Amino acid sequence: MSDQIKKIVIVGGGTAGWITAGKIAAEHTIVGNSDSVQIYVVESPNVMPIGVGEGTWPSMRETLKELGISEAEFLTECDASFKQASKFVNWGANVSKNNEDIYYHPFSLPSQFHEINLAKHWYKYRDQVSLSNAVCSQTILCEHNLAPKQITTPEYSFANNYGYHFDAGKFVPFLQKHCIDKLGVTQVLGDICGVNSHPNGDIKSVITKEFGDISGDLFIDCSGLHGLLLDKHYKIPFLSQQQFLFNDSALAVQVPYKDPEQDIASATISTAQKNGWIWDIGLQSRRGTGYVYSSAHCSDEEAEETLRKYISPSLGKQEQEKVNIRKLSINPGHREKFWHQNVVAVGMSAGFIEPLEASAIALIEQSAKFIANQLPKNRASMEHIATRFNDKFLNRWQQIIEFLKLHYVLSNRTDSQYWLDNKAINSIPEQLQTKLALWKIQSPYNYDTRFTEELFPSASYQYVYYGMGAKTDISFNRKYELETTKAEYLFQENRKITEQLLKVLPSNRALLNKIKQFGLSKI
Amino acid sequence: MGQHQIVNNVDHKDIKINTVRSKEFGDNIWYSLTFVEEFRAIQAYYPIFFQKDADTGQFVPVSLFGFQHEENLFLNDKGWDAGYIPLSVARQPFTIGTQKKVIDGREQEDRILALDMDNKRVNKDVGESLFLEFGGNSDYLDTIADMMETLHNGVNQNTNFIKCLTELDLLEPFTLDVQLNDGSQYQMIGFYTINEEKLEQLPAEKLADLVSSGYLKAIHMTMASQGNVAHLIRRKNEQLGLA
């Protein structure tokens, strides 16, 4: 056993496997130099990737850029579009009677977020304007289906922060080709039927039917629900989170556009239903929708009826009856730890929670980034890095669970047992209960995040908390008084910028068509 | 969008084109599209930069006449004060169009000269005639036709030139800082220029390609043209009485 970590074997080639391969290769592999880190992706020729979610966070821009991918090529080949926000409809926000039950969680931070907490100053205007409309331009631009940039804006740059919606079925082969052709990753098409261990319990090699033993110094388990290494081999316990987040089933369906030039939405639209919520994602060539629900509260038949009702206005009754609905099961939760011996799990083999706020791919990116940045030089240093990884990612799972739960607990919906159960005190993680108690007297801000590189900035908590119409007893102190002029100036400035952007930004559709024709400049 | 007609000696028998250069005719522009073909003439008077076309995001070379919207420092009471007028300006009010024709069963594209009848330069009293008394082309019209041909080829040549520059990573963003004699400053963003450092580091075979395509010459003329910024500043200072 060589002490150096030189050969990395990634087990499984879905979204998780190829993003991880790409990120590590981009940082470590020198193509043509066999002394540099070598990466092997072992994927079954027979297993089709699940293709979790089609929404990403803005972090995907950084990921693609690091991998040396042309943004225009990615957008065109993966049927991708720009995602600038999540839009929540009918979540039971406590809004005044005249207002619609709609709010946004935009990707852009409130202006000068790190200098001033504008939410405090917005609070007195809460009956006139939503927080997101007061502090950034993105929400209004989303309502107009506008793009986050212009054709003259260099690739990966923006007027408003954005991630993507894409066709996961196209993204995986696209990424795979790039990793193999450009980044020196080796693909092994083989079915894994066993593992060989070192005396210390580390994995020495995985056994494939087609190519025999494939040895490695570090193994990354990206085998998704198959859980080949961390689950089946090491039997690391699974921690269910269903007591907090009830959704364990999903029905997915693709919806064509009525007209190929139909507007493409700038946000993932999430519409709450009686026993869950429906996602609606606009790609270039079609929409992807699906109902995520709790099987304890709702039968599959009832769920299907709800989903069909949602899509029929855009399809017509006849077309609606023809569509093919796919059922997916979700087991909400995660492993007790993710890095064990010389194996680290990334993606669904580590855990999975319902797709609200699309955290799955973001978590893959963060895990891959951590492994790439902190790649152990030798076996001895691996223990410390594994401990660090486990601490960090346990915390991240906890954050995701709390943040997703926040969307449910503030709802004033009482139309089903599902919504009532969601507000039951024993269904709310303790840390979230503490936060909710605090937010009644102080607005969410920078003390609400404990670590650097947080998954959700405190601005996200603000957008959801106040978007749901929750209240804070804002205390007026000297600092508040001193900041008032600046806050008013920033509100005014935001209105001006919004007006300007409304005039110059093209629609998502128009920009994507142009990018297809002309590409995007690097500078 | 004006009304465009195909130039012909029946409809346009009496048409004259006023070639006076003035604000009235829309010559108060601060930059215009230029072509590799005319870089040699352009760089004698104007700085050449690159800009992104607002409609396509593609780089195009432009020659600069002023520092702000509607400022052409070459324009005065007597006309356009320079020994060469850029093609994209001189061609006004003509445009080039294409017409599909079937010759021997094969579809061919013919270029045709069109005239924007709504352009103020088009009249029947003042300026250059398009046709001679008995219907033959005037020298002016022949010159214009040649110009349009150059322009048509120029568009393709520009595209190839830009493609070559971007592939070699030779363009870089550039902010033009201008200070006038009274200390007032202008900052112009959105321009791109040749990255000289990258040019110097090009491997020999790439440089050889640039020589054989003729683009190295165009690159050097672009770089040399930047000296004309100083002339623009001089004109601006004179105009403001700061000279």
HADDOCK unambig.tbl for C-alpha pairs under 7 A between the chains (distance, minus, plus):
assign (segid A and resid 151 and name CA) (segid B and resid 56 and name CA) 6.14 0.50 0.50
assign (segid A and resid 151 and name CA) (segid B and resid 57 and name CA) 4.89 0.50 0.50
assign (segid A and resid 152 and name CA) (segid B and resid 52 and name CA) 6.09 0.50 0.50
assign (segid A and resid 152 and name CA) (segid B and resid 54 and name CA) 6.19 0.50 0.50
assign (segid A and resid 152 and name CA) (segid B and resid 57 and name CA) 4.07 0.50 0.50
assign (segid A and resid 514 and name CA) (segid B and resid 56 and name CA) 6.88 0.50 0.50
assign (segid A and resid 518 and name CA) (segid B and resid 56 and name CA) 6.28 0.50 0.50
assign (segid A and resid 520 and name CA) (segid B and resid 57 and name CA) 6.98 0.50 0.50
